Amino acid sequence: MVEKSINKNVPEILCSINRFINKVNIPGIAIGDALLIVFFSIMSDRFLSSYNLLSILRNSCTLMIAAVGLTWVILMSQNNVSVGAVVSMAAVMVPILNNKGLPMGIVLVMPMLMGLLVGFINGFLIAKMKFDYWVVTFGTMSLMTGLALVVANGETISTTSKFLNFIGNGKFAGIYIIIWLTAILVSIMLLIQRKTKFGYNIYSIGGSENVAAISGINVVDTRIKVHMISGLLAAIAGMATACMNVAGSPTVGNDYSFNAMAAVVLGGTAFAGGKGGIIGTVFGTLMLRILASGLSMMDIDSTWQKAIIGLVIVTLIVADVLNDQRKAVKGSRRIYRDVI
């Protein structure tokens, strides 16, 4: 009798959970992260250790910073494949400048200026000169990749700066400094996205560039600024990588462009623009790092790890597209019914 009562209440419980999720607007990717954590916790008793969870957060920082900057570019229905090259260039600039004995202020500012310059070039050529964004960002990617290899002579450059080591590996209140800095940076970006006219303009341009222009939004200026911010955050991600490793490699950013795009799209930001945002990107980044950590603890070969993560990414993207199509069909049916 009790069993029948429980079975009868299961649909009601599931409906209640679904209503709660919709009410508090929990992103689907966050639920996916939670399910992955449960799964890997079952598969490995080491996964839920405080050390491993802190490591996941720390290892997410650099990719998260780069992906957050890329989010706004994709929100405006464009892309930037030069992110990884800027990460590599900034990563080698930090130890090279520090080893020359330059003041720490210059060591930290110069890579950021480089990122802003690359972003400005991308934005100017794309928004003002109307060049294709794939061609432009692929060109700057090739340029910065080559420069990183040249200035580093193809080698990893190490440094002995205690300050850089503290930023990358030091802790405050038991949490890595780099996690605190990433949280502050993401919070600032989120505040701009949600509470400023600039953030509203990004969504408007992504929704319809023509309508945004007619509404009085300076599309060219906004696009240039967004590309500059993307370049800046990619440079900061490279600097953070150099601080964490106390060294800079000219190839450290090779996977960043794809992984950043994956994190953004997994987080629900559509390539078509106008939909998504930073919160989703944060959870998308965490998903990639949770997968990498969990698969490693299951002693799965690194080659297979990449294949599995790729499969998960493709599956989730396809599921998201199909879900959007289902909602669109359902919405059109509702409109048709209301008209009738």
N, C-alpha and C positions, 0 to 999 in steps of 0.2 A: 504493500500500500504506500509506504514511504517512498519507494523507488518510483512508482507511478507519479506521485506528487512532484518529485524532483524533475522527472522527465518532462512533465507538463509545464514546469516553471522555467526550463532552460531557454525556450524562445523568448520569454518575457525578460529574462536576465540579459540575454544577448542584445535585445532591442534597447534595454536600459543603458547598457554599456555603449552602444552605438549612438544613442541620443546624447550621452554625456560627452563622448568624443567630439561630436559635431558642435555641441554647445560651447565647449572650451576651445574649439578650433585646434585640436592637436593634429599636427601634420602627419600624413600617412608614413612618411619616412621615419618619424620618431617612433612610431609603433614598430616599424621594421627593425630599427636599432634595438628596441627592447626585446623583440623576439630573438634576435641574434645573440644578445647577451644571455638570455635564458638558455638557448641552444648550446652555446659554447660553455656555459657554466655546468651544464649536464655532462658535456663531453670531457671537460677538464676541471678538476677541483682547484687548479691554480688560477683559473681565469678571473674569478671575482676577488682575488687578493688586492689589497690597497695598492701594492707596488705595481701590479699589472694595469689596473685602472688608471693610475696616475701616469704610467708610461704611455697608455693609449692617448690620454689627453695631451701629453707633452709632444708625442709624435704627430699629433694632428695639427699642431700650431702653425707650422710653416705652410703646409698645404692649405689650411683654412684661410690664412691671410691672403694668399694668392687667389684662392677661389672666391673669396668675398669681393675682391676687386673685379674679378671677371664677371661676377653676377650682374652688375649694372650694365656691362657691355652687352651681355646676352639678353638682358631685359629690354634693351633697345633694338633687339632683333639683329645684332651683329656678333662678331666673335673676335678673339685676339689670340692667335697661336704663338705669339712672341713671348708669352708669359714665362715659359720655362727658360728661354735664353736670357731674359732679364734677371731671373733668379740666379742663374749661373754666373753672369757678369758681376752682379752685386756681391755674390759669395766670394769671388776671387779678389774683388776690389778691397774688401775689408782687411784681410791679412796683408795684402801688398802695401796699402797705404799705412797700416799700423807698423809694419816692419821698416818703413822709411822714417819712422820717428815723428810723424806728423801729429798735431794735437788731436785728441779723441773727437772733438767736435767736427773737424774736417773729415776724419775717418768715417764718421756716421752720416754726415751730410752729403758727401760726394756721391755715394751710391744712390741716395734718394734723388739727387738732382739728375743723375743718369736715367733713373726710371721715369722721372717726369719728362725729360727730353724725349726719350723713346715714345712715351705716351703721346706727347705733343705732335711728334712727327706722324705717328699713326693717325691721330685724330684729325690733323690738318689735311693730310692726303686723302683720308676717307670722307670727312665731312665737308671740307671746303673744296677740294679738287675733284671730289666724286669718284675716286678710284675704288675698285673693288676691295673690300676689307680683307678677303682671303689673300689676295695678291700682296697687299701692303704689309700685313702682319707677318706673312710668310717671308717677305723680304727683310723686314727688321729682325725676324727670328734668325735668318741665315747670317745677317750682319753681326748680331750680338753673340751668336754661337762662335763664329770665327774669331771675333775680338777677344772673347773669354779665353779661347785656346791660345791665342797669340800672347796676350799679356801674362798668362800663367805658364807659358812655354809648354802647354799640354800636361802640366803636373799639378798635384795638389799642393797648395801653399799653406803652411802651418804658421801659427803665431803664438806668442807667449803672454798675451795681454791678460792680466788678472781681471780687469774690468769686463772684457768681452766674455771671458769664461764665467764670470758671475752672472751676467745677463742670460747666458745660454744654459747654465747648469746650477746656478744658485737657487736657494729657496727662501720664501717668506711665508711664515705661518704654516710651514710644512708643505707648501705648494710651490712648484717651480716658478721663478720670476717670469719666464717666457709665457707661462699660462696666464698669469696676471696681465701681462702686457697685451696678449692676444685678446683676452676678454675685454679689456678697455678699448682696444681698437675696433673690435666687432661692435661693441656697444655704441661707439661714436658713429660708425657707419649706419647702424640700425636706426639711431636717432635721426640722422640726416634723411634716411630713406622714408621714415614714417612721419616726421614732424616738420619738414621744410618744403618750400616750393620747388626746390631743386629735385628732391625725391619724387614729388608729384610729376614733374616734367619728364623724368625718366620713364615712368609708367605710361605717360601720355604719348611720348614718341614711340615707345614700343608697341602701343595699341594701334596707333595710326599716325605716321609722320605728317601726312598731309593735313589731317585734322588738327594736330598739334601746332603746325605752322600757321594755319588759319586762325587758331585761338590766340596767337601772339607769342608763342613760345619760340625762343631763339634756338632752333634745332642744331645749327652748326656749332654754336658756342657750347651747348649742353653736351653734344657728342665729343667735342674736343676735351672738355673737362673730364668726362667719364673715362676716356682713354688715358688721360694723364693720371687719374686716380688709379686706374688698373696698373699702369706702369709703376707708379709709386709703391703700391702695395706688393707688387711682384718683387721690387727691389728690397723692400722691408723683409719679405719672406726669405730672400737670399741672404740678407744680413743676419737674420735670425738663425739660418742654417749654419753660417760661418761661426756664429757665437756658440751654438750648441756643439759643433765639432771642433771648435778652436782651430779651424782650418777652412780653406775654401777650395773646392774642386771645380774646374771648368765644365764638368759634365754633370754636376749635381742636380741641375734643373731639367735634365733630359725628359723625364717622365711627367713633369709638372703640368705642361700644357694639357695633355690628355686627362690626367687625374683631376685637374681643376675643373675641366669641362664636365667630367663624369660627376664630380661632387655637386656642381651647379645643377645639372640636369636631373640627377637623382633627387635633389632637393625640391624639384617641382618647377624650376624655372624653364619655360619653354623656349626653344630656339626661335619660335615665331615672334617672341617678345610680348611684353605687357602683362606677363603672368609669372608669379613666383616672388622670390626675395631672399634676403640674407639668412633668415631663420632656417629655411629649408636647406640652404647651402651648408650651414653649420652641421646639421644632422646628416647631410649627405657625406660630408668629410669624415664625420665620426663613423659612419657606416663602413667606409673604405678601410679605416684604421682598425675597426673592430674585426672586420673580416680578416685582415692581414695578421692581427694578433692571434685570433682564434685558430686560424688554419695553421699557424706556426706551432701553437701548442698541441695541435693534433698531429704534429710531425709530418705534415704534408710537404712534399718537395716544392721548392720555391717556384719552379717552372709551372707546376700544376696549380700553385696558388694564383699566379697571374691568370691562368686559363679559367679558374673557378670564379675569380673576382670579375673577370670580363664577362663571363656567362651571367652572373648575377646582375651586372650593370645592364646588359642588353635585355634581360628578362624584365627587369623593373621598368626600363624605359618603354618597352613594348606594352607592358601592362598599363603604364600611365597614359600612353597614347590611346589605347583601346578604351580606357575608362573615360577619357575626354570625349572620344567619339560617341560613346554610349550616352554621356550627359548631353551632348549636343543633339543627338537624335531624340532623346527624351524631352528636351526643352522645345524642340520644333514641334513634337507631337502635342505638347501642352498648349503651345501658341495656336496651333491649328484647331485644337478642340475648343479653345476659348473663342476663336473667331466664329466657329460654327455655332 
